[in-house]
């Protein structure tokens, strides 16, 4: 996952515009809510995760500042 690469935040860009941020916390919240079931459900969980779009998990309305700020 993200932690293995030392990542806690990944910007989500659409056509050069920042549209969201995928955070470590977003992934944890998604894992807890969608995949917090028994190991017997692992195959079903894997299939479900493959059908999940980043847009449904990411943090939207990210506030930004100019580089000189």
C-alpha positions in Angstrom: 0.0 0.0 0.0 0.9 3.6 0.3 2.8 3.3 3.5 5.2 0.8 1.9 6.4 3.7 -0.4 6.3 6.3 2.4 3.3 8.0 0.8 0.6 9.6 2.9 -1.1 11.8 0.3 -1.5 11.4 -3.5 -2.8 14.4 -5.6 -5.6 13.5 -8.0 -5.4 15.5 -11.2 -7.9 15.8 -14.0 -6.8 17.6 -17.2 -4.1 19.4 -15.2 -6.4 20.6 -12.5 -6.2 19.3 -8.9 -9.6 17.6 -8.2 -8.8 15.8 -5.0 -6.4 14.2 -2.7 -6.1 10.5 -1.9 -4.9 10.3 1.7 -3.7 7.4 3.8 -6.7 8.1 6.0 -9.1 7.9 3.0 -7.7 4.4 2.3 -8.0 3.3 5.9 -11.6 4.6 6.0 -12.4 2.7 2.8 -10.8 -0.5 4.0 -12.6 -0.3 7.3 -16.0 0.3 5.7 -15.8 -1.8 2.6 -13.4 -4.5 3.5 -13.6 -5.0 7.2 -15.0 -8.5 6.9 -13.6 -12.0 7.6 -10.7 -13.5 5.5 -13.2 -15.8 3.8 -14.4 -12.6 1.9 -11.0 -11.8 0.6 -11.8 -12.8 -3.0 -15.0 -10.8 -3.1 -13.2 -7.9 -1.5 -10.4 -8.0 -4.2 -13.0 -7.9 -6.9 -14.9 -5.0 -5.3 -11.6 -3.0 -4.9 -10.9 -3.5 -8.6 -14.3 -1.8 -9.4 -13.8 1.1 -7.1 -12.8 4.4 -8.6 -10.4 6.8 -6.8 -13.1 9.5 -7.1 -15.4 7.6 -4.8 -12.8 7.4 -2.0 -10.7 10.6 -2.3 -11.0 13.8 -0.4 -12.5 16.6 -2.5 -12.5 20.3 -2.2 -8.9 20.5 -1.3 -7.7 24.0 -0.4 -4.5 25.1 -2.1 -2.2 28.1 -2.0 0.2 29.6 -4.6 3.8 28.4 -4.4 5.0 31.9 -3.2 2.6 31.8 -0.2 
